[in-house]
Every structure is written in structure tokens, then in C-alpha cells.
Amino acid sequence: MARSDPGMILVAGGAGFIGSHLVARLLDEGNEVICLDNLQTARPSNLKLLEGRPGFTFVEGDITLPLPDAVTRHADRITRIYNLACAASPPQYQVDPEHTMLTNVVGTHHLLRLAERAGARFLLTSTSEVYGDPEVHPQVEGYRGWVSCTGPRACYDEGKRAAEALTFDYARAGRAQVRVARIFNTYGPHMHPDDGRVVSNLICQALSGRDITIYGDGSQTRSFCYVSDMVDALIRLMEWRSDALEPVNLGNPNELTVGELAEQVVALSGARTPLVHRPLPQDDPRRRRPDISRAQAELGWRPTVDLAEGLATTYAWFAQELAEERVPAEAA
Ligand SMILES: NC(=O)c1ccc[n+]([C@@H]2O[C@H](COP(=O)([O-])OP(=O)(O)OC[C@H]3O[C@@H](n4cnc5c(N)ncnc54)[C@H](O)[C@@H]3O)[C@@H](O)[C@H]2O)c1
């Protein structure tokens, strides 16, 4: 690569929820970006917002397979690889658990090999799910987790744990510079309306006047990070000057119960929608709150969008999608 060439950035999973925001921001900053995605959980409308933008290339491909030539032929120009490729919502990653596991292990391996060949820096989006149903609260990076390796979520949780192990092995062997983000619940526009994640579920139910479903008694807690804050954190982490072999928690430490979240969504809708309780899914974590001290100290990052503001923006976005009928009937 010529010295004056700023190179290219590869974003695997760039047509998904977080990926589409990340790609847009990287393009805004003047980068050339290749988005590699198998379109498994991507929304076509996310991709439409990116197509045609200067510097953007879309390559359809599955990272569990050898990477397409349309990507590898740019190896001498790729300087950064973000790996966001993996269905993130439980109903979606449980549809084909074998593929979810292979995406995390084999897919991450393919991208790490490309990083090694290209001399590119590699960022893995891991997850708070590596902590399982945590006994330590809030969750610090040093906590090793309480995860079932036999349950229905294991394809994702254990897949991500294996992906972290592989990523740090590459770094320890001096084969690639790596960064590992442990992402906690993130929400915002471009989410799939019917993928079973709590924020999109509640908003779509409220908008369509259907009953609001709460799993369990609603006392389980979560902490929600708005997507623009997450994208900012991912870019800071990628550009972090340290090669420390440490994962970094990224999320919003503002913790609330799912019941409280539902009340906020109902208040936004202005309707008196009934709340209906359903059984808790197996292995659902009871508490989730990131300790983000490391991200604050090392990346100078903390979330800036509060929940009321982020929820209102997300609600308005879903309302617009519904008005333009981009939300499938079963979700609305
Ligand atoms: N959104 C969250 O709250 C959250 C929380 C923790 C971790 N994460 C992680 O962040 C990343 C992005 O999450 P998201 O919410 O944007 O999910 P998403 O499902 O919206 O996006 C994932 C993207 O990856 C693509 N993909 C899946 N498997 C692939 C494969 N084998 N090959 C190529 N492309 C593939 C999908 O088509 C989709 O476009 C995921 O790795 C997820 O595990 C997200």
C-alpha cells in the first residue's frame, strides 16, 4: 500500500443494526468501507441507506465460508477489520445454532487470518452474554461468568467465548493486533422490528396497540445503550493505542427493570395498553449492568444519550417505518 493511501476498512456484519450505523459513520469520516454480510438478519432498508455512497462497497458472503475474492483481493489495502457478523437476538441465533457457533468460531478465524495476511487491526464484537447469568454485579471484565455450555443460548454465549479465545491467541502469537468489545444491550433505529429484542418488541407492540408482553414478572434488569454511543465506543476501541490483551465492556450503566422500561414505552405511546406476562425464557439473565471503568479510563468514553431521549428517537423511527409499511404485519 502506498504511504498516501489511507487504506480500506472491512466491516463484517455491516448491514445489520449496529453495523449499518458503524459503516455510515466510517463513510462520514471519509473512509473506504467494504461491508461483508450474508444478509441473514440484515434489513434491506439498512443497506439501501448505504448503497451508492462514495467509498462504499457491498459484498454478499458468509464468513463461515472462505472469504470471497471480492474481499481478499483488497488485502494489501485493508487496515482495519471490524467483526460484527453474528445474529444477536436469541430467537434469531437459535434458528440455526450450528451456524451461529460456526459464525463465531470459523467465521472469526477466517477474518483473523485475513487480518494477519493484511497486517490489519481486528476488532471482535463480543457480548455481555459471556458473563451468562452473572453472580457478580455490576459485571467487570475480570469476572469469568456463569454460562451454561449445554443450554439453548450456548451456541451464542460459548461461541463468543471461543471467538474471544481465538482472537487473543492470535494477538499473543503476534499474528494480529486485536481489540475485543463486550457489548451490552444496545438499541436504536435500524433494529429489526420482529427479532424478539426487548426494546423493539415493546415499541412495536405499543405502536400497534397490541398487548405489551413482559417475560417473567418484569423485575429482571437490563442497561440500554443508544446506538450512536456504541458506534463512538467501537471506533475509539479500534483506535485505542494499547495492545493490552484485555476485553473492554461497552454499554450504558444506567440499569432499570424490564417492567420500568415497558412503562416508559407505554408513556411514549400515550395509550393505556395492557401488560401481559409470559414465562421467562431458559437461561435468561436476571441482572445486567456493565462496569465501564475500563472504557472510561482507557478510551475516555462514556455514553451521552440518556434513555428518555434515545427511546423517543427510536419510537419516532419505528412509527415512521410503520407509516411507510417497512414493518412486517406480524411485527406490527
Ligand atoms: N445489539 C446488541 O444489543 C448486542 C449486544 C451484544 C453483542 N452484540 C454483537 O454485536 C454484533 C452486531 O449486532 P447487531 O445487534 O447489529 O445484530 P444484527 O443481527 O442486526 O447484525 C448482524 C449482522 O451480521 C450478519 N451475519 C450474521 N451471520 C453472518 C455470517 N455468518 N456471515 C456474514 N454475515 C453474517 C447479519 O446478516 C447481520 O447483518 C453481533 O456480533 C452481536 O453479537 C450486539
The ligand as a Gaussian input file, in Angstrom:
#p B3LYP/6-31G(d) Opt

LIG

0 1
 N      -27.299000      -5.291000      19.671000
 C      -26.879000      -5.673000      20.860000
 O      -27.513000      -5.334000      21.873000
 C      -25.623000      -6.520000      21.004000
 C      -25.240000      -6.908000      22.294000
 C      -24.092000      -7.688000      22.438000
 C      -23.323000      -8.021000      21.338000
 N      -23.718000      -7.623000      20.101000
 C      -22.905000      -8.064000      18.951000
 O      -22.746000      -7.008000      18.020000
 C      -22.763000      -7.530000      16.688000
 C      -23.831000      -6.815000      15.875000
 O      -25.096000      -6.993000      16.500000
 P      -26.435000      -6.404000      15.874000
 O      -27.322000      -6.080000      17.000000
 O      -26.121000      -5.369000      14.879000
 O      -27.005000      -7.729000      15.167000
 P      -27.696000      -7.921000      13.746000
 O      -28.282000      -9.292000      13.746000
 O      -28.604000      -6.768000      13.439000
 O      -26.454000      -7.835000      12.751000
 C      -25.610000      -8.916000      12.493000
 C      -25.253000      -8.868000      11.010000
 O      -24.363000      -9.953000      10.725000
 C      -24.820000     -10.649000       9.554000
 N      -24.361000     -12.037000       9.696000
 C      -24.757000     -12.977000      10.590000
 N      -24.083000     -14.127000      10.412000
 C      -23.229000     -13.904000       9.375000
 C      -22.286000     -14.714000       8.704000
 N      -22.070000     -15.993000       9.060000
 N      -21.599000     -14.183000       7.663000
 C      -21.805000     -12.895000       7.278000
 N      -22.702000     -12.076000       7.877000
 C      -23.398000     -12.573000       8.920000
 C      -26.329000     -10.480000       9.566000
 O      -26.917000     -10.642000       8.298000
 C      -26.476000      -9.052000      10.084000
 O      -26.446000      -8.109000       9.041000
 C      -23.007000      -9.043000      16.803000
 O      -21.782000      -9.725000      16.694000
 C      -23.564000      -9.199000      18.204000
 O      -23.248000     -10.456000      18.745000
 C      -24.861000      -6.889000      19.908000

